[in-house]
C-alpha cells in the first residue's frame, strides 16, 4: 500500500468538565503519515500544543489494540469512525486524504457525562455489571475444562456475546441513548452457559433495573447499535434479554 503524507483540518470538541459549556476548536495538522493510527495523529497534535504552552486535548486510551474499548470518540458523525467493526485506535490515517476536515466529538449521552474534552465517564456500565454480572463458584480445586458438556451452538453464541468490550458505541449511536445491546450481551454471555444458569433470573432483573436507574433510553429497533459496534454484537441478544427478563418477571410473580 502506498505511503503518503497529508495536511488535515481537525474540528475537536473541547470541554473543561461536565458542568462547563463546550465548543469546537479548529486545529491544522501537517505532514501526517497515512500509516499513523488516529490516536498517534492526536499524539502529534498534543505534542505541538504542549510545545506552544497550550492545553493538550484529553482523550481516553489504554491498549490501543481494539481490546479495552477506552478510545471512544465520535468521528465525522460515526462511533469509532468510518471503518466497520473497528475501534478508533485501530483506525488509520489512510482512511483520509490530503485536505480533509475531520470532526471529533465525545460520546453524546446523558448517562456518559463528559469528564474533559473527548473523555466521558462510563462507570454506569460498571455499575450495571456489578448489579448482576456474576456466577456462583465453589471454592477448591478448579474443575477439568471439559467436565461440563456445553452445546457447540450455545458456546459459540456465548463467545460472540462475550466479545463485547463495553466501549459504549451502541449508546452513542442510538438516537435514544439505549444500552440494550451492551446489557443484552452481558446477560447472554452468562445465560447461555450452564455455569451462569443458577442466577439467570436475578441477574437479568438486577441488570435491567440498574440500566433503567442509570438513565439509558429504550431500544427503538433502529439497529444503529449493531451497525456501529466494533465487535459486531448482534441485536439478537436484545431479543434474548427481553425473553429472559419476561421469564424472570413471571417467575417472581408466582
C-alpha positions in Angstrom: 0.0 0.0 0.0 1.3 3.4 -1.0 2.5 5.6 1.8 1.8 9.3 1.7 1.7 12.4 4.0 -1.2 14.8 4.3 -2.4 18.0 5.8 -5.7 17.9 7.7 -8.1 20.2 9.5 -9.4 18.9 12.8 -12.5 20.3 14.5 -12.3 18.9 18.0 -14.8 19.3 20.9 -13.2 21.0 23.9 -15.0 21.0 27.3 -13.5 21.7 30.7 -15.8 19.4 32.6 -19.4 18.1 32.9 -20.8 21.4 34.0 -18.9 23.7 31.6 -20.1 24.8 28.2 -18.2 23.0 25.4 -17.2 24.2 22.0 -15.4 23.1 18.8 -11.9 24.3 18.2 -10.1 24.1 14.9 -6.5 22.7 14.5 -4.4 22.3 11.4 -2.1 19.3 11.4 0.6 18.9 8.8 2.7 16.0 7.4 0.6 13.3 8.9 1.6 9.9 7.7 -1.0 7.7 6.2 0.4 4.8 8.3 -0.3 6.6 11.6 -3.2 5.5 13.7 -5.8 8.0 14.6 -4.6 8.2 18.1 -1.0 8.7 17.0 -2.2 11.6 15.0 -3.7 13.1 18.2 -0.4 12.4 20.0 1.4 14.5 17.3 -1.1 17.3 17.7 -0.9 17.2 21.5 2.9 17.4 21.5 2.7 20.5 19.4 0.1 22.1 21.7 2.4 21.4 24.7 5.3 23.0 22.9 3.1 26.0 22.3 2.2 26.1 26.0 -1.4 25.2 25.2 -3.5 22.7 27.0 -3.5 19.3 25.2 -6.6 17.5 24.1 -7.8 15.0 26.6 -8.9 11.6 25.3 -9.2 8.1 26.8 -7.0 5.3 25.7 -5.2 2.2 27.0 -4.5 -0.9 25.0 -4.5 0.7 21.5 -5.2 -2.7 20.1 -9.0 -2.8 20.0 -9.3 -4.7 23.2 -10.2 -2.3 26.0 -12.8 0.0 24.3 -11.4 3.1 26.1 -10.7 5.1 22.9 -14.4 6.2 22.5 -14.7 9.0 20.0 -17.4 10.1 17.6 -15.6 10.8 14.3 -17.4 12.5 11.4 -20.7 11.5 12.8 -19.9 7.9 13.4 -18.9 6.0 16.5 -15.3 4.9 16.2 -15.0 6.5 12.7 -15.7 5.3 9.2 -14.3 1.8 9.2 -16.7 -1.1 10.1 -16.1 -3.3 13.2 -13.2 -1.1 14.2 -12.2 0.9 17.3 -10.7 4.4 17.0 -7.2 3.1 18.0 -7.4 0.7 15.0 -8.4 3.4 12.6 -5.5 4.5 10.4 -5.0 7.8 8.7 -5.0 6.1 5.3 -8.8 6.3 5.7 -8.4 10.0 4.8 -6.9 12.1 2.1 -4.9 15.4 1.9 -7.0 18.4 2.8 -9.8 16.5 4.6 -11.6 18.1 7.5 -12.4 15.7 10.4 -14.9 16.4 13.2 -14.2 14.7 16.5 -16.6 14.6 19.4 -17.1 12.6 22.7 -20.0 10.1 23.2 -23.2 12.1 23.4 -25.3 10.6 26.2 -26.6 11.9 29.5 -25.5 8.7 31.1 -21.9 9.3 29.9 -21.1 12.7 31.3 -18.1 14.4 29.9 -15.0 14.3 32.1 -13.0 16.6 29.8 -12.8 17.2 26.1 -13.2 13.7 24.4 -13.2 11.7 27.6 -16.5 10.6 29.1 -17.4 8.8 32.4 -18.7 5.3 31.6 -18.9 4.0 35.1 -22.6 3.4 34.5 -21.6 0.3 32.6 -19.5 -0.9 35.6 -22.5 -0.4 37.9 -24.7 -2.5 35.6 -22.1 -5.3 35.6 -21.8 -5.1 39.4 -25.6 -5.3 39.7 -25.8 -8.8 38.2 -22.7 -9.9 36.3 -21.6 -12.8 38.5 -21.7 -16.6 38.7 -21.7 -18.8 41.8 -18.5 -20.8 42.1 -17.4 -23.5 44.6 -14.1 -23.0 46.3 -11.5 -25.6 46.0 -9.6 -27.0 43.0 -10.5 -25.9 39.5 -12.6 -28.5 37.7 -11.4 -30.0 34.5 -12.0 -27.8 31.5 -14.3 -30.4 29.8 -16.2 -31.6 32.9 -19.4 -29.7 31.9 -20.7 -30.6 28.4 -21.8 -27.4 26.5 -23.7 -27.4 23.3 -21.4 -26.1 20.5 -24.0 -23.7 19.1 -24.6 -22.2 22.5 -21.0 -21.9 23.3 -20.4 -20.1 20.0 -23.2 -17.7 20.8 -21.9 -17.1 24.3 -18.4 -16.4 22.9 -19.8 -13.9 20.4 -21.7 -12.1 23.2 -18.6 -12.1 25.4 -16.7 -10.2 22.6 -18.4 -7.0 23.8 -15.7 -4.6 25.1 -18.1 -2.2 26.8 -16.9 0.8 24.8 -20.3 2.5 24.6 -20.6 2.9 20.9 -24.0 1.3 21.0 -25.2 4.0 23.3 -23.6 6.8 21.3 -25.0 5.5 18.0 -28.6 5.1 19.4 -30.9 8.1 19.0 -32.5 7.1 22.3 -29.1 6.5 24.1 -30.1 2.9 24.8 -27.7 0.5 26.5 -29.7 -2.6 25.5 -27.0 -4.1 23.2 -24.4 -3.9 25.9 -26.6 -5.2 28.7 -28.0 -8.0 26.5 -24.5 -9.1 25.5 -23.5 -9.4 29.2 -26.8 -11.2 30.0 -26.5 -13.6 27.1 -22.9 -14.4 27.8 -23.8 -16.0 31.1 -27.4 -17.1 30.4 -26.3 -19.3 27.5 -23.8 -21.3 29.7 -24.7 -23.8 32.4 -22.3 -22.0 34.8 -24.5 -18.9 34.6 -27.8 -20.7 35.0 -28.4 -20.5 38.8 -28.5 -16.7 38.9 -30.0 -16.1 35.4 -33.3 -14.7 36.7 -31.9 -12.4 39.4 -29.1 -11.4 37.1 -31.3 -10.1 34.3 -33.7 -8.4 36.7 -30.9 -6.6 38.5 -29.0 -5.6 35.4 -32.1 -4.2 33.6 -33.2 -2.4 36.7 -29.8 -0.8 37.1 -29.7 0.1 33.4 -33.0 2.0 33.8 -31.7 3.6 37.0 -28.7 4.9 35.1 -31.0 6.8 32.7 -30.3 5.0 29.5 -33.1 5.2 26.9 -35.3 2.5 25.4 -34.5 0.4 22.4 -36.1 1.8 19.2 -35.3 -1.2 17.0 -33.2 1.0 14.7 -30.2 -1.3 14.7 -27.7 1.6 14.8 -26.1 -0.2 17.8 -25.3 -3.3 15.8 -24.1 -1.3 12.8 -21.6 0.7 14.8 -20.5 -2.0 17.3 -16.7 -2.6 16.8 -17.2 -6.2 17.7 -20.3 -6.9 15.6 -22.5 -7.8 18.6 -25.9 -8.9 17.2 -29.3 -7.4 18.2 -30.5 -11.0 18.6 -29.0 -10.6 22.1 -31.6 -7.9 22.9 -34.4 -10.3 22.0 -32.8 -13.0 24.2 -32.5 -10.5 27.1 -36.2 -9.5 26.7 -37.2 -13.2 26.9 -35.0 -13.7 29.9 -36.5 -10.6 31.6 -40.1 -11.6 30.9 -39.4 -15.1 32.2 -37.8 -13.8 35.3 -40.7 -11.3 35.9 -43.3 -14.0 35.6 -41.3 -16.3 37.9 -41.0 -13.5 40.5 -44.8 -13.0 40.5 -45.6 -16.7 41.3 
